[in-house]
């Protein structure tokens, strides 16, 4: 308990890819305990995402038994493929079954965008066009004007090898081509791009919602913590209110 005196969070990561968990732990304020488990998504296709519910539930059982205060079934696509309503039904079912507050990555990203007052977004992903259409529909159903959802052409198991500079150029090109938006949205925790967040915000003049800082922000809010974190974008530097 000496390491988790402000609360314990549980995360079920969608893949065995390292990176995002280390970034999360480094960014979190002291006193928050982190329990991390994984499912093993390998292909990154809609049909695989649709089959993952039981795999997540196996790990949720363990996190419930461990006494987590908040649980985050991570990975946007595995839940976005069910649509906003389908995703909400899954989380409602799990919260009743396990008795622990939960949120998905998609719900987290919507919460973050709304907290910053964004109405329109340009999205960047590492998925193909057909899958990006699913993501666009998800955010449209959440009330956003999706001006683009632009995918980088990269294999699902090679995303972590993309340089930040490559991702920066991809996002900047998509943003300018779309005529701008209220915010930039980066879907997926696979890429290692924390270092480009502030650069994008400075150069394009809008906030960037990146999965890692976004979950740090919501975990803090769920645990009633409000510690500003400079260097990773407007969201965690200003810590706006979470409105559920």
C-alpha positions as CSV (number, residue, x, y, z in Angstrom):
1,X,0.0,0.0,0.0
2,X,3.0,2.4,0.4
3,X,3.3,2.5,-3.4
4,X,-0.5,3.0,-4.0
5,X,-1.7,5.4,-1.4
6,X,-3.6,7.4,-3.9
7,X,-5.4,4.4,-5.5
8,X,-4.8,1.4,-7.7
9,X,-5.6,1.3,-11.4
10,X,-5.9,-1.8,-13.6
11,X,-5.2,-2.0,-17.3
12,X,-5.9,-4.7,-19.8
13,X,-3.6,-3.9,-22.8
14,X,-4.8,-5.2,-26.2
15,X,-1.4,-6.5,-27.4
16,X,1.9,-7.8,-26.1
17,X,3.6,-4.8,-27.7
18,X,5.8,-2.9,-25.1
19,X,6.0,0.8,-24.8
20,X,2.7,2.4,-23.8
21,X,2.6,0.9,-20.4
22,X,6.1,2.2,-19.6
23,X,5.1,5.6,-20.8
24,X,2.0,5.6,-18.7
25,X,3.9,4.6,-15.5
26,X,6.5,7.3,-16.1
27,X,3.9,9.9,-16.5
28,X,1.5,9.1,-13.6
29,X,1.9,11.0,-10.4
30,X,3.4,9.3,-7.4
31,X,1.2,7.2,-5.2
32,X,-0.8,5.5,-8.0
33,X,-0.4,1.7,-8.1
34,X,-0.5,0.1,-11.6
35,X,-1.6,-3.5,-12.4
36,X,-1.1,-4.4,-16.0
37,X,-2.4,-7.4,-17.9
38,X,-2.6,-8.2,-21.6
39,X,-4.7,-9.9,-24.2
40,X,-2.9,-10.9,-27.4
41,X,-4.3,-9.2,-30.5
42,X,-2.0,-9.9,-33.4
43,X,-3.6,-9.2,-36.7
44,X,-5.4,-5.9,-35.9
45,X,-8.5,-6.7,-38.1
46,X,-12.2,-6.0,-37.3
47,X,-13.0,-9.7,-37.1
48,X,-10.3,-10.3,-34.6
49,X,-11.4,-7.3,-32.5
50,X,-15.0,-8.6,-32.4
51,X,-13.8,-11.9,-30.9
52,X,-11.9,-10.4,-27.9
53,X,-14.6,-9.9,-25.3
54,X,-14.0,-13.2,-23.5
55,X,-10.3,-12.7,-23.5
56,X,-10.7,-9.3,-21.8
57,X,-13.1,-10.8,-19.2
58,X,-10.5,-13.4,-18.1
59,X,-8.1,-10.6,-17.2
60,X,-10.8,-8.4,-15.7
61,X,-11.5,-11.2,-13.2
62,X,-7.9,-11.0,-12.0
63,X,-8.0,-7.2,-11.7
64,X,-11.2,-7.3,-9.7
65,X,-9.7,-9.8,-7.3
66,X,-6.6,-7.6,-6.9
67,X,-8.8,-4.7,-5.6
68,X,-8.4,-2.1,-8.4
69,X,-10.2,1.2,-7.9
70,X,-10.6,1.8,-11.6
71,X,-10.1,-0.6,-14.5
72,X,-9.3,0.4,-18.1
73,X,-10.0,-2.2,-20.8
74,X,-7.5,-0.6,-23.2
75,X,-7.4,-0.6,-27.0
76,X,-9.8,1.6,-29.0
77,X,-10.6,-0.7,-31.9
78,X,-11.7,-3.8,-29.9
79,X,-14.6,-1.8,-28.6
80,X,-15.2,0.7,-31.3
81,X,-16.1,-2.1,-33.7
82,X,-19.2,-2.7,-31.5
83,X,-20.3,0.9,-32.1
84,X,-20.9,3.5,-29.4
85,X,-24.1,1.9,-28.1
86,X,-22.6,-1.6,-28.2
87,X,-19.5,-0.5,-26.4
88,X,-21.6,1.2,-23.7
89,X,-23.6,-2.0,-23.2
90,X,-20.4,-4.0,-22.7
91,X,-19.0,-1.6,-20.1
92,X,-22.3,-1.3,-18.3
93,X,-22.4,-5.1,-18.1
94,X,-18.9,-5.3,-16.8
95,X,-19.3,-2.6,-14.2
96,X,-22.4,-4.4,-12.8
97,X,-20.6,-7.8,-12.9
98,X,-17.3,-6.6,-11.3
99,X,-18.5,-3.7,-9.2
100,X,-15.6,-1.5,-10.4
101,X,-15.7,1.7,-12.5
102,X,-14.4,1.2,-16.0
103,X,-13.8,3.1,-19.2
104,X,-12.6,2.1,-22.7
105,X,-10.0,3.9,-24.8
106,X,-12.8,5.2,-27.1
107,X,-14.8,6.5,-24.2
108,X,-11.7,8.1,-22.8
109,X,-10.9,9.8,-26.1
110,X,-14.4,11.2,-26.4
111,X,-14.3,12.4,-22.8
112,X,-10.9,14.2,-23.4
113,X,-12.1,15.8,-26.6
114,X,-15.3,17.1,-24.9
115,X,-13.3,18.3,-21.9
116,X,-11.3,20.5,-24.3
117,X,-14.5,21.7,-26.1
118,X,-13.6,20.2,-29.5
119,X,-16.4,19.9,-32.0
120,X,-14.3,18.8,-35.1
121,X,-11.4,16.5,-35.3
122,X,-8.7,15.3,-37.7
123,X,-7.8,11.7,-36.8
124,X,-4.6,9.8,-37.5
125,X,-4.3,6.0,-37.2
126,X,-2.2,3.1,-38.4
127,X,-5.2,1.2,-39.8
128,X,-6.5,0.8,-43.4
129,X,-9.3,2.9,-44.9
130,X,-12.1,0.3,-44.3
131,X,-11.3,0.1,-40.6
132,X,-10.9,3.9,-40.3
133,X,-14.5,4.2,-41.6
134,X,-15.5,2.3,-38.4
135,X,-13.6,4.8,-36.3
136,X,-15.1,7.8,-38.1
137,X,-18.6,6.5,-37.6
138,X,-17.8,6.0,-33.9
139,X,-16.8,9.6,-33.4
140,X,-19.6,10.9,-35.6
141,X,-22.0,9.1,-33.4
142,X,-20.4,10.8,-30.4
143,X,-21.3,14.1,-31.9
144,X,-18.0,15.2,-33.6
145,X,-17.4,16.5,-37.1
146,X,-14.8,14.0,-38.4
147,X,-12.9,15.9,-41.1
148,X,-10.4,13.1,-41.7
149,X,-9.4,9.8,-40.3
150,X,-6.0,9.3,-42.1
151,X,-4.2,6.0,-41.8
152,X,-0.4,5.5,-42.1
153,X,0.5,2.6,-44.4
154,X,2.3,0.3,-42.0
155,X,1.9,-3.3,-40.8
156,X,0.1,-3.7,-37.5
157,X,3.1,-5.4,-35.9
158,X,5.5,-2.7,-37.1
159,X,3.8,0.4,-35.8
160,X,6.2,0.9,-33.0
161,X,9.1,1.2,-35.5
162,X,7.7,4.3,-37.1
163,X,9.7,7.4,-36.3
164,X,8.0,10.3,-34.6
165,X,9.1,12.5,-37.5
166,X,7.2,10.3,-39.9
167,X,4.0,10.4,-37.8
168,X,4.4,14.2,-37.4
169,X,4.6,14.6,-41.2
170,X,1.6,12.4,-41.8
171,X,-0.6,14.2,-39.2
172,X,0.4,17.7,-40.4
173,X,-0.3,16.8,-44.0
174,X,-3.7,15.3,-43.2
175,X,-4.6,18.3,-40.9
176,X,-3.8,20.9,-43.6
177,X,-5.5,18.9,-46.3
178,X,-8.7,18.7,-44.3
179,X,-8.6,22.5,-43.7
180,X,-7.9,22.2,-40.0
181,X,-10.1,21.2,-37.0
182,X,-10.6,22.0,-33.3
183,X,-8.3,19.1,-32.3
184,X,-6.0,16.4,-33.6
185,X,-6.8,12.8,-32.5
186,X,-4.2,10.1,-32.5
187,X,-5.8,6.6,-32.4
188,X,-3.8,3.7,-31.0
189,X,-1.1,3.2,-28.4
190,X,1.2,1.3,-30.7
191,X,3.3,4.3,-31.9
192,X,6.0,5.9,-29.7
193,X,5.2,9.5,-30.3
194,X,4.9,11.4,-27.0
195,X,7.7,13.7,-28.1
196,X,5.8,15.1,-31.1
197,X,2.6,16.2,-29.1
198,X,3.8,19.6,-28.1
199,X,5.4,20.2,-31.5
200,X,2.1,19.5,-33.3
201,X,0.2,21.7,-30.8
202,X,2.6,24.5,-31.3
203,X,2.8,24.3,-35.1
204,X,-0.8,23.7,-35.9
205,X,-2.4,25.6,-33.0
206,X,-4.8,23.0,-31.7
207,X,-4.7,20.4,-28.9
208,X,-3.6,16.8,-29.6
209,X,-5.4,13.9,-28.0
210,X,-2.8,11.1,-27.7
211,X,-3.9,7.8,-26.0
212,X,-1.3,7.8,-23.3
213,X,-1.7,11.3,-21.8
214,X,-5.5,10.9,-22.3
215,X,-5.6,7.8,-20.1
216,X,-3.3,9.5,-17.5
217,X,-5.7,12.4,-17.4
218,X,-8.8,10.2,-16.9
219,X,-7.2,8.0,-14.4
220,X,-6.3,11.1,-12.3
221,X,-9.8,12.4,-12.5
222,X,-11.4,9.1,-11.6
223,X,-9.1,8.9,-8.5
224,X,-9.8,12.6,-7.6
225,X,-6.3,13.7,-8.4
226,X,-5.5,16.9,-10.3
227,X,-1.7,17.0,-10.8
228,X,-0.6,19.0,-13.9
229,X,2.0,17.3,-16.1
230,X,3.9,19.6,-18.5
231,X,5.5,18.5,-21.7
232,X,2.9,16.1,-23.1
233,X,0.2,18.5,-24.4
234,X,-2.6,20.8,-23.4
235,X,-4.8,18.1,-21.8
236,X,-2.5,17.0,-19.0
237,X,-1.0,20.4,-18.6
238,X,-4.3,22.1,-17.9
239,X,-6.2,19.1,-16.5
240,X,-9.8,20.2,-17.5
241,X,-12.7,18.7,-15.7
242,X,-14.0,15.2,-16.6
243,X,-17.8,15.4,-17.2
244,X,-19.4,12.0,-17.3
